[in-house]
Amino acid sequence: TKSEIGNSLDLENKVTSSGSTYNEDTLATIAVFPQFGEAFVAQGGEVTIHDFENDYPSEGNLATVEDGEFACNFKQRLWCAGITDERFTVRWSAGSEFYKVFSTLSAEPLVEDDNSPITGMHPLGEYLHVFKNDSIWSMVAVGPNSATMTEDFAGVKVVNGVGCVANQSVQTVRGSLMLLAEDGIYAYDGTPSIRKMSDRISDTIASITPSKRHLAASAN
């Protein structure tokens, strides 16, 4: 039963249940058990059980994503970026019915040599693609996180030097993402071979006020 499993967890050394092991050093860990429709939260040597339809915890264990500027549903989980004070970070929820659960450990900062914040994200093919002003990244599954036992993801830079400046400019056209970059409209097919498509309307692109680019929107 749920209570038996909860009582059997030994947090003085490790937390073990349903084949999942958690180090004691991880003081804010969410362990999701779909067979119970609930989740165990191991924090500070105590275990509590939460029904995430009604009373999931809001502090310590879960990341705050309410103020995220960008959000989408991809592969049965919610993704969020553009979070205040985390402008370089992508966060994702637990899968399927636990889409409300955002563990503090389910996050990936996208930095390297592009110091611009995340400007948008959009699914294409097998991956969620994340945009910055001067780069494009793919979120690639790397297996279960050893602490949460939910799927973990890593950001892989696909395009360097070209990004997207307006999330609402992105449209899927014939298997590619059409997007507005700093110097024009590009077609991105998920590979480094990004193609510029706007040479014939360069005057129109140049007329966009740089400080207003982020407000650009497209229709298909």
N, C-alpha and C positions, 0 to 999 in steps of 0.2 A: 504494500500500500504506500501511498504518498508519505504518511506519517512515519512509517517504518524506515523508508529510505532517508527521510529528513533526519531522523534520530540516529541513523547509522553513520552520518557524515562526521569524520574526525578532522577538525580543522587545526588541531595542534601541530600536525605534520603536513597532511595532505587531505584534500577533499576528493572523495572518490564515489562515483555513482554512475550506473548505467554505462560503464566503460569509459567515463570521462574523469580525468585527473586534473586537479588544480593546485598550484603551489600556494602555500600560506602567504607568501609575499604579495600575491595578487589580492588586495583587500577589497576591490570592487569588481566582482566577477558575476556575470549572469550566465547561468546554465539552463538552457531551454530543453524541456522534456515534452515533446509533442504527444507522447502516449498518455500524458496526464492532462493535457490542455492547459498546463500551467508552467511555471518556471521557478527554480530555486535561485535565490540570491545569497551568495556567500560573501559576507563583508565583516571584517574585524572580528573573526572568530565565531560569528553567529550565522545561522542559516534560517532564512525565512522563505515561505512559499507565497507566491503572488499569482493572482488571476489577472492577466494583462488585459482582459476585456473591461475590467472595472477599476482595479486599484493597483496598477503597477507603480513602483516607486519613482520619484521624480528627482531625487538628489543622490549624489555619490555614485550610484550604480549606472545611471543612464546619462547619456550625453544630451545636452540641450540643443535642439535643432529647430525650435519654433520660429526663429528669426532667419532661417536660411532663405537666401534669395532664389536659389535654384533647387528644384526637386523633380524627380521623375520616378516612375515605376518600371523596373526592369528585372526580369528573371525572378519574379515573385518576391521582390524586396523593394523597399523604398530607398532612394539615394538622395542625399542632400549636400549642397555646397553653397558657398557664399555666406557662410555663417559669421555673424559678428565676432570679431577677435580670432577667427579661424579662416581667414580669406584664402589660405593656400590649401585647405584641407577638404577632402571628400569623406563623408560618413555614409554608412549603409546600415540598414536594419537587419534584424534576424529575418529568416525566410518565412514565406507563406503566411499562416494565420498570426504569426508573431511580428507582423510588420510594424507594430507600434514600438517595438523594443530597439533602442539604439544604445548598444553597449559603449562604454567609454573606450574600449579597446578596438572597436570596429571603425577605424579611421586610417586614412593615408594622406600625409602631406605631400604636395607636389611642388618641388622647389627647383633644385639644380641652378642653372644659369639664367632662368627666366624668373625675375623677381616680381612679375605682375601677379595680381590676384586671379583666382578662377573667374572666368567670364561666362561660363555656361557649360552645359553637358547635354548629350543627345545619344541615344542608342543607335547602333548600326551593326547589323550582322550579329556576331557572337559576343560583342563587347559594348560596354558603355564608354563613350568617348568624352573626355573632359577637355575644355578649351581654356587657354590663357591668351593673353594678347599676342605672344610670340611663340607659342608651342601648342601641340595637340597631344594628348595622352590617352592611352587605353587602359581600362581597369581589368586586369587579368586575374582570374582565380588561381590561388596558390595553395589550396587545400585548407583543412580546418585549422582555426586558431587553437593553439595548444591550451589556452586559458579558457576560452568560451566554448570551444568545440562547435562553433558555427563557421561558415565559409569565410575565409580571409581573402583579401584582394591586394594587389600591388599595382601601382601606377607605372606604366611603361611609356616613355616618351617615343612617339611615332614620328612627329614632324617638329623640326626645330627651325625657327626663323619666321614662321607664319602661324597665326592663330586666328581666333575669332574675337571680335570686339562687341558683338551684340547677339545675345542668345536667341532673341526673337527673330533674328535674320536667318536662322538655320531651317532648311527644308530638305526633305529626302526626295531626290529626283533620280530615277533610273539607277538605283543602287548606290548613289553617292549622296553625301551631304553638301549642299550648297550653302556657303556661309560668307559673311562679310568680314574681311580682314582689314588691317590698317590701310592697305593700298589697293583694295579691290575685292572682287567676288571670286571665290575659289571653289573648286569641286574636290572633295576629299572622299576617297573610297576606302579608308581604313588602312592605307599603306603610306609609306613616305612619299609616294609619287603624287603629291598634291598639284593641281593644275589651275592656273589663273584663267578665268573665263570672261573678264570684264574689259578687255582692251578696247572694244568698240564703244564702250560707254564710259571711258576714262574721265571725260569732262563732268559727267553726272556724279561719278564717285568723288572727284576732287571738290565738288560743290558741297559735300557733306561737312558740316562744321565738326572738327575733331572732338570738341567737348560734348557733342550731341550724338556721336556715333553709337554709343551704347543703347540709344533709344530706337535705333533703326529696326524695322520689322519687315518681314516679307510675307507673300501669300503665294500659294501654289494651287 
